[in-house]
Amino acid sequence: MCRVFISVVLLAVSWRANAADTMAFWDQPRRGANGFNETPPDDAWFRALRGYGANWVRLSFSKWKSARGGDFLSGSLDEYRALVPEDLATLRAALDRAHAAGLKVVVVPLELPGARWTQNNGGEFDDRLWSDRRYWQLSAAFWRDLARALRDHPAIAAYNLVNEPAPERYGGVEEHAAPETLQAWYRTVRGTERDLPAFYELLVSAIRAVDARTPIMLDAGWYAAADAWSYWPAAPSDMRLLFAYHMYEPWAATSAPNMKRDRPFRYPGEVPFGRGTARWNGASIEGYLQLPVDWARRHGVPANRLVASEFGCMRQWPDCARYLEDVLSALEADGVHWAFYSFRENWDGMDYELGTEKLPWQYWEAVEQGRPYELKRGPNKLFEPILRRLR
């Protein structure tokens, strides 16, 4: 009995020490990647990422298949009741592998109750979370349960509450609207179901009821756009928060649809943005990425609490390497944390280890036949801007 008691005490002390150090992990710039795979990454995946020099990974489980056939981990995003134990065990096993490889993990769902990920929802944007407050309560219950389940895991570096929220989409304000326009819009929706700061406050409170220590990462609105922090009137009072944004702008040039144009948009160059077009080059990227830094400075948030948690471009886009170089140069100058998108995902569009060439026909044949096929991976000119900063 005495031995059992001592073991429990030592475990509790170990957890407290780990928890106390978790925020300190973010005191210096961290460099990592995103893992949004359709299946849980194996040991080799985590070891390979760590081998390049990454020290953290933003890991999503929302594409994984549930042991019970519903939505992974939540059981049902229509009516959340409790975590699925078998799915939780799968997630914890992935965290174990990350820890063994020496990586910290930020867990991030792509979906929450009432907000199913568009690709899991027949291509339709699920707006229920932003129009029915009942789903706020279900999301808070989900995160309370998940935080309670993961608070003792040594791999956890933060909880990222949801990937790319967009309460603004059907809320009557345009993407990339001017700051004063966004601020005026927020005054009209404050206190309603589209109030993202209030939604986050509810979830943070639910987590803090069971886990007072683990950092919490908040994505900006409008799909985590770097200019969407501008309407927030203040930073939340919790001192263990991280503020995240993504960088794919100008989306019309960096994304897959551009590759199908007869004349794809180039970089540097004039590209559609907001209501019109804009000239994009190293200076404009630097200026755009300065927006969240300026917001943070106005509200007393240090740069080491800002996270560029996704950025990237289509690997076969001829200007991708130059774009990555300019984005990374700006992020490094700002002194923020970053994670590139993505590392060895099932989708090859932004898999920079593959370089700029098309995948061989033998690969697609193997996919059709359900056979494994080892792709040639490794350092190359496209991957170099990232690798140079990971090392």
Phi, psi and omega per residue, in radians:
M1 nan -0.748 3.135
C2 -1.081 -0.716 -3.140
R3 -1.099 -0.719 3.119
V4 -1.084 -0.754 -3.137
F5 -1.091 -0.781 3.139
I6 -1.085 -0.710 3.124
S7 -1.077 -0.738 3.130
V8 -1.110 -0.755 3.138
V9 -1.096 -0.779 3.134
L10 -1.089 -0.682 3.104
L11 -1.102 -0.743 3.140
A12 -1.125 -0.741 3.114
V13 -1.100 -0.738 3.114
S14 -1.056 -0.755 3.131
W15 -1.110 -0.748 -3.130
R16 -1.096 -0.706 3.123
A17 -1.106 -0.739 3.123
N18 -1.139 -0.764 -3.122
A19 -1.114 -0.703 -3.121
A20 -1.102 -0.518 -3.089
D21 -1.549 -0.204 -2.982
T22 -1.071 -0.783 -3.141
M23 -1.186 -0.546 3.129
A24 -1.113 -0.433 3.081
F25 -0.973 -0.589 -3.055
W26 -1.583 0.094 -3.117
D27 -1.262 -0.405 3.073
Q28 -2.075 2.716 -3.069
P29 -0.999 2.314 -3.138
R30 -2.034 2.491 -3.069
R31 -2.170 2.229 -3.081
G32 -2.679 -2.746 -3.054
A33 -2.564 2.955 3.059
N34 -1.812 2.446 3.069
G35 -2.165 1.648 -3.091
F36 -1.965 0.850 -3.020
N37 -1.355 2.820 3.131
E38 -1.371 -0.282 3.088
T39 -2.329 2.737 3.131
P40 -1.046 2.295 3.134
P41 -1.051 2.540 3.135
D42 -1.623 -3.112 -3.112
D43 -1.005 -0.738 -3.082
A44 -1.100 -0.634 3.130
W45 -1.076 -0.891 -3.129
F46 -1.136 -0.712 -3.131
R47 -1.140 -0.677 3.141
A48 -1.121 -0.758 3.130
L49 -1.122 -0.774 3.106
R50 -1.118 -0.617 -3.135
G51 -1.095 -0.482 3.090
Y52 -1.364 -0.216 3.123
G53 1.954 -0.054 3.108
A54 -1.113 2.569 3.081
N55 -2.085 0.000 3.021
W56 -2.672 2.822 3.120
V57 -2.426 2.409 3.043
R58 -1.664 1.919 -2.937
L59 -1.944 2.163 3.071
S60 -1.912 2.489 -3.129
F61 -1.913 0.033 -2.953
S62 -1.255 -0.253 3.091
K63 -1.615 -0.145 -3.083
W64 -1.301 2.645 -3.134
K65 -1.508 2.338 -3.138
S66 -1.323 2.522 3.090
A67 -1.106 -0.374 -3.088
R68 -1.883 0.080 3.018
G69 1.547 -0.109 3.112
G70 -1.674 -2.574 3.071
D71 -1.336 2.337 -3.082
F72 -1.005 2.307 3.036
L73 1.294 -0.738 -3.098
S74 -1.505 -0.319 -3.075
G75 1.425 -0.975 3.106
S76 -2.662 2.184 3.062
L77 -1.435 -0.054 3.080
D78 -1.569 -0.543 -3.094
E79 -2.683 1.365 -3.102
Y80 -1.166 2.357 3.090
R81 -2.181 -0.757 -3.108
A82 -2.867 2.774 3.066
L83 -1.166 2.544 3.081
V84 -1.398 1.999 -3.034
P85 -0.986 -0.737 -3.127
E86 -1.125 -0.665 3.121
D87 -1.204 -0.675 3.094
L88 -1.066 -0.711 3.097
A89 -1.091 -0.654 3.093
T90 -1.127 -0.749 3.119
L91 -1.132 -0.791 -3.138
R92 -1.102 -0.621 3.104
A93 -1.124 -0.683 3.079
A94 -1.129 -0.702 3.090
L95 -1.110 -0.657 3.076
D96 -1.038 -0.751 -3.129
R97 -1.150 -0.693 3.104
A98 -1.110 -0.767 -3.139
H99 -1.090 -0.729 3.132
A100 -1.102 -0.531 3.135
A101 -1.457 -0.157 3.140
G102 1.561 0.418 -3.136
L103 -1.917 2.432 2.932
K104 -1.506 2.701 -3.034
V105 -2.241 2.346 2.904
V106 -1.872 2.009 3.137
V107 -1.503 2.397 -3.088
V108 -2.515 2.098 3.008
P109 -1.394 2.515 3.015
L110 -1.446 -0.191 -3.057
E111 -2.601 2.718 3.083
L112 -2.355 2.925 3.058
P113 -0.894 2.205 -3.114
G114 1.457 0.034 3.138
A115 -2.505 1.206 3.116
R116 -1.223 2.425 3.118
W117 -0.963 2.374 -3.033
T118 -0.936 -0.714 -3.118
Q119 -1.265 -0.259 3.016
N120 -1.728 0.142 -3.029
N121 -2.265 0.602 3.106
G122 1.135 0.432 3.130
G123 1.416 0.059 -3.114
E124 -1.759 2.423 3.075
F125 -1.262 2.207 -3.120
D126 -1.612 1.871 -3.030
D127 -1.738 0.116 -3.030
R128 -1.063 -0.670 -3.129
L129 -1.052 -0.531 -3.061
W130 -1.733 0.173 3.113
S131 -2.384 -0.053 -3.128
D132 -2.486 1.920 -3.038
R133 -1.144 -0.283 3.090
R134 -1.015 -0.599 -3.139
Y135 -1.292 -0.376 2.992
W136 -1.061 -0.814 -3.098
Q137 -1.153 -0.681 3.112
L138 -1.159 -0.681 3.105
S139 -1.152 -0.688 3.094
A140 -1.110 -0.704 3.113
A141 -1.134 -0.709 3.113
F142 -1.051 -0.843 -3.095
W143 -1.243 -0.571 3.049
R144 -1.059 -0.803 -3.124
D145 -1.159 -0.709 -3.107
L146 -1.209 -0.720 3.108
A147 -1.103 -0.708 3.095
R148 -1.077 -0.638 -3.091
A149 -1.330 -0.521 -3.018
L150 -1.867 -0.106 -2.987
R151 -1.081 -0.362 -3.115
D152 -1.694 0.041 -3.046
H153 -1.487 2.229 -3.054
P154 -1.194 -0.283 -3.138
A155 -1.385 -0.395 -2.992
I156 -1.203 2.177 3.080
A157 -1.883 -0.376 3.111
A158 -3.054 2.770 2.950
Y159 -1.824 2.090 3.063
N160 -1.693 1.915 -2.834
L161 -1.067 -0.680 3.060
V162 -2.877 2.499 3.132
N163 -1.415 2.218 2.983
E164 0.885 1.064 3.046
P165 -1.146 2.619 -3.136
A166 -2.514 1.065 3.069
P167 -1.119 -0.317 -3.119
E168 -1.319 -0.342 -2.941
R169 -0.999 -0.825 3.092
Y170 -1.843 0.382 -3.048
G171 -1.731 -0.020 3.046
G172 1.652 0.381 3.065
V173 -2.387 2.492 -3.053
E174 -1.412 2.636 3.025
E175 -1.131 2.425 -3.133
H176 1.082 0.524 3.036
A177 -1.162 2.783 3.127
A178 -1.089 2.627 -3.114
P179 -0.922 -0.756 -3.131
E180 -1.142 -0.553 3.088
T181 -1.209 -0.773 3.102
L182 -1.100 -0.709 -3.134
Q183 -1.151 -0.727 3.093
A184 -1.120 -0.699 3.088
W185 -1.072 -0.779 -3.088
Y186 -1.086 -0.606 3.107
R187 -1.074 -0.497 -3.133
T188 -1.438 -0.392 -3.090
V189 -1.893 -0.049 -3.136
R190 -1.046 2.257 -3.108
G191 1.582 -0.087 3.109
T192 -1.743 -3.075 -3.138
E193 -1.176 -0.228 -3.139
R194 -1.702 0.200 -3.128
D195 -1.468 1.603 -3.080
L196 -1.089 -0.772 3.090
P197 -1.003 -0.708 3.132
A198 -1.188 -0.663 3.083
F199 -1.063 -0.806 3.113
Y200 -1.082 -0.700 3.132
E201 -1.030 -0.710 3.117
L202 -1.093 -0.806 -3.115
L203 -1.195 -0.705 3.102
V204 -1.071 -0.744 3.117
S205 -1.073 -0.716 3.131
A206 -1.114 -0.712 3.124
I207 -1.198 -0.764 -3.093
R208 -1.146 -0.341 3.076
A209 -1.176 -0.395 -3.117
V210 -2.133 -0.250 -3.084
D211 -2.604 1.790 -3.064
A212 -1.487 -0.179 -2.920
R213 -1.932 -0.670 -2.994
T214 -1.111 2.286 3.078
P215 -1.033 2.627 3.135
I216 -2.150 2.264 -3.108
M217 -1.818 2.285 -3.129
L218 -1.972 2.213 3.015
D219 -1.442 2.520 2.998
A220 -1.152 2.893 3.110
G221 -1.325 -3.010 -3.121
W222 0.815 0.963 3.125
Y223 1.070 0.660 3.088
A224 1.122 0.553 3.137
A225 -1.125 2.473 -3.114
A226 -1.120 -0.418 3.137
D227 -1.608 0.026 -3.060
A228 -1.542 -0.121 3.021
W229 -1.257 -0.275 -2.955
S230 -1.093 -0.401 -3.106
Y231 -1.582 -0.118 3.118
W232 -1.228 2.129 -3.082
P233 -1.271 -0.346 -3.140
A234 -2.868 2.800 3.023
A235 -1.430 2.509 3.089
P236 -1.020 2.765 -3.011
S237 -1.396 -0.337 3.135
D238 -1.055 2.253 -3.041
M239 -1.500 -0.009 -3.092
R240 -2.029 0.803 -3.138
L241 -1.958 2.619 3.018
L242 -2.130 2.524 -3.026
F243 -2.045 2.060 -2.953
A244 -1.969 2.683 3.076
Y245 -2.666 2.800 -3.105
H246 -2.018 2.752 -3.117
M247 -2.375 1.743 2.996
Y248 -2.228 0.205 -3.083
E249 -1.425 2.449 0.012
P250 -1.406 2.107 -3.073
W251 -0.959 -0.626 -3.117
A252 -1.048 -0.402 -3.129
A253 -1.756 -0.663 -3.001
T254 -1.462 -0.248 -2.954
S255 -1.661 2.981 -3.089
A256 -1.038 -0.707 -3.129
P257 -1.006 -0.507 3.133
N258 -1.101 -0.542 -3.098
M259 -1.216 -0.267 -3.109
K260 -1.681 -0.085 3.137
R261 -1.255 2.618 3.044
D262 -1.062 -0.644 3.093
R263 -2.296 1.571 -3.105
P264 -1.034 2.587 3.056
F265 -1.147 2.479 -3.096
R266 -1.930 2.887 3.086
Y267 -2.311 2.260 -0.089
P268 -1.167 2.732 3.110
G269 2.924 3.065 3.085
E270 -1.410 2.210 -3.073
V271 -2.424 2.470 3.059
P272 -0.985 2.406 -3.133
F273 -2.782 2.213 -3.083
G274 1.085 -2.322 -3.125
R275 -1.428 -0.275 -3.067
G276 -2.351 -2.358 3.091
T277 -2.233 2.829 3.124
A278 -2.533 2.642 3.071
R279 -1.483 2.071 -3.114
W280 -1.901 2.221 3.070
N281 -2.704 -2.972 -3.106
G282 -1.032 -0.677 -3.123
A283 -1.194 -0.703 -3.127
S284 -1.256 -0.592 3.041
I285 -1.113 -0.772 3.111
E286 -1.053 -0.742 3.132
G287 -1.158 -0.721 -3.142
Y288 -1.140 -0.754 -3.120
L289 -1.309 -0.171 3.049
Q290 -1.335 -0.329 -3.050
L291 -1.044 -0.882 3.106
P292 -1.155 -0.523 3.102
V293 -1.148 -0.739 3.108
D294 -1.128 -0.741 3.093
W295 -1.039 -0.793 -3.129
A296 -1.083 -0.758 -3.125
R297 -1.082 -0.712 -3.139
R298 -1.083 -0.514 -3.048
H299 -1.894 0.284 3.036
G300 1.279 0.412 3.114
V301 -1.683 2.121 -3.132
P302 -1.222 2.741 -3.104
A303 -1.057 -0.516 -3.118
N304 -1.360 0.186 2.982
R305 -1.939 0.134 3.101
L306 -1.816 2.460 -3.075
V307 -2.356 2.050 2.953
A308 -1.473 1.497 -2.890
S309 -1.438 -0.144 2.988
E310 -2.630 2.481 2.913
F311 -2.836 2.695 3.126
G312 2.949 -3.118 3.117
C313 -2.747 2.810 3.136
M314 -1.109 2.234 -2.997
R315 -1.134 -0.432 3.129
Q316 -1.601 -0.016 3.020
W317 -1.185 2.220 -3.024
P318 -1.090 -0.306 -3.089
D319 -1.835 0.187 -3.029
C320 -1.093 -0.811 -3.104
A321 -1.055 -0.743 3.136
R322 -1.155 -0.692 3.113
Y323 -1.090 -0.828 3.129
L324 -1.034 -0.716 3.127
E325 -1.060 -0.772 -3.110
D326 -1.215 -0.699 3.102
V327 -1.099 -0.841 -3.113
L328 -1.141 -0.644 3.099
S329 -1.063 -0.735 3.132
A330 -1.173 -0.760 -3.128
L331 -1.130 -0.736 3.132
E332 -1.122 -0.676 3.121
A333 -1.138 -0.572 3.139
D334 -1.344 -0.322 3.140
G335 1.290 0.477 -3.110
V336 -1.705 2.870 3.024
H337 -1.340 2.694 3.079
W338 -2.613 2.770 3.064
A339 -2.520 2.139 -3.132
F340 -1.362 2.723 3.064
Y341 -2.008 2.114 -0.029
S342 -2.464 3.087 -3.095
F343 -1.956 2.039 3.046
R344 0.797 0.868 3.075
E345 -1.392 2.835 3.089
N346 -1.090 -0.532 3.060
W347 -1.521 2.285 -3.023
D348 -1.604 -0.031 -2.988
G349 -0.975 -0.654 -3.136
M350 -2.150 0.636 3.116
D351 -1.690 1.572 -2.929
Y352 -1.237 -0.332 3.057
E353 -1.069 -0.387 -3.088
L354 -1.488 -0.082 -3.121
G355 1.266 -2.633 -3.024
T356 -1.902 -0.034 -3.080
E357 -1.439 2.719 3.026
K358 -1.168 2.675 3.077
L359 -1.225 2.519 -3.103
P360 -1.173 2.658 -3.116
W361 -1.079 -0.481 3.131
Q362 -1.101 -0.552 3.111
Y363 -1.123 -0.845 -3.110
W364 -1.165 -0.595 3.057
E365 -1.097 -0.749 3.126
A366 -1.113 -0.684 3.112
V367 -1.065 -0.809 -3.139
E368 -1.073 -0.598 -3.086
Q369 -1.620 0.003 3.125
G370 1.252 0.438 -3.130
R371 -1.801 2.608 3.048
P372 -1.226 2.647 3.081
Y373 -2.575 2.126 -3.090
E374 -1.481 1.948 3.109
L375 -1.396 2.620 3.087
K376 -1.348 2.076 -3.091
R377 -2.192 2.836 3.027
G378 2.504 -3.096 3.136
P379 -1.026 2.490 3.101
N380 -2.781 3.074 -3.070
K381 -1.103 -0.604 3.136
L382 -1.187 -0.733 -3.085
F383 -1.343 -0.305 -3.002
E384 -0.991 -0.750 -3.134
P385 -1.019 -0.588 3.113
I386 -1.361 -0.854 -3.074
L387 -1.029 -0.703 -3.091
R388 -1.053 -0.511 -3.107
R389 -1.662 -0.296 3.057
L390 -1.350 -0.570 -3.030
R391 -1.221 nan nan
